[in-house]
């Protein structure tokens, strides 16, 4: 029974998890590995997780943990394609209507962030979690989340100012976007 | 109007939608994850960590006792002049080193056949018997150490490390303070004896006389030159040196050459070489004896089991070498002097008999050679080869304790590997116990983890 439940949840939600993982690591194969690792960890405690009532949260947290663990294990940031720090070779978005160029620029800019900065951006602005929720998922303090968000946004604006033309000061209310 | 966070959210969503299709289907991924749920990830560091933890525990067990981690205060504080134990017992199988569990001062130093000499070693080592309660402690002794002497107050022991001499031997004198377990070694000094043979304390305990052979300042084929060196007992630096000495003692501040008084004297933990100085510093007592040895036939069989040993004699000489008295020690087959107190000479004597030899420490009248009192009884021995098989032998006495004249009944030591005393000593240092228990727990957990991991890997391979 548990096996069937697990399979149903995975089939229903794996595509979304893969997207999150892809945003985290920027590589499709690595994203699949991250999700698979998280699924194996989840399957090991599936009975307890389903009793807790929110298995998806557990899987999501496992994905982020696997992402951070992988980064810590390699003890280095993922390769950055050898790009110079000034971001001069990033594709420039000519305007909001140029979607392909925009996505390429965002993808390149994300690749220049640290894994933790990418994680807080994805959690905060893609998954729409509040800062306390982000802190809980990553297992860090709220203050750390705030500073990481601030640094990540500042870095993004430096790398591709035309993509995110908003004030780099983060939302200090702690609330998510509604 | 779209706000900035909205824009970033939308941009991220657009980017996420670019993800190509997965290589494996969702159902297959779910099945693979479900199948692999019983296989914990391989942790190569677990067995390595377990081995390291085991090594750390062994290292701690080896180092902790001698590092002072478990060293406490002396078991019995010194009071009065101390007392000689009325009985001496063979040291138990596990007896603490004096560096592990100090004693304030010693009444006797015993020589034994073999005792625990360190965390993982056994061997011949001297054992001190406390003058305040009769506790037994092993000295940190190494192969080749020799020339031991006990300070008059019984609080310090001096000996020579480095083996018996020769031109290639470089010895050093060490002094151990029993109450602290602190060992002070002779500093590098060009004037120090290159091959020291023995040590002797001055009456006030401030000086140490060391005699030995100097091979450094003599010609290579000259065979060395006998010297006596006076050391400061605290710093062990050479204060003065006398050339041409064989064996020396201090009389007041003067160094006396004993070569003419005692010939053929040996040093180390061997019976028959001790000299006792009278309290008036004008006479010396030695025990002399002729030991012929066993008789053997041509096939190598001992045909006479009792060695034909002459009756030992107590010879008192003036410091100039003149014989003052020479008396046979009745009822003894072997004897050696230990010290000279106000009431007489302390002599360790091994009684006549065949399989019922009763060693004892006696107070002997130097004028008549007759025993005045038995101070201490030693364990009876049943071996005829007395000189080599007696265990334990008394080889030194604290002069001040002997002069005090007190004896006290002391219980036999109850130490041993599984004794309550050993356990109590082991638990006496909370820090050491915490470290050892913590490491032991870590070892258990890591080993268990290693076993579980190995089992899971094996199951997965099946």
Interface residues (C-beta under 8 A of the other chain):
Chain A: X3 X6 X7 X10 X11 X14 X15 X18 X19 X20 X22 X23 X28 X29 X31 X32 X35 X36 X39 X40 X42 X43 X44 X46 X99 X102 X103 X106 X107 X110 X121 X122 X125 X126 X128 X163 X164 X165 X166 X167 X171 X177
Chain B: X3 X4 X5 X6 X7 X8 X9 X11 X12 X13 X14 X15 X16 X17 X18 X19 X20 X22 X23 X24 X26 X27 X29 X30 X31 X32 X33 X34 X36 X37 X38 X40
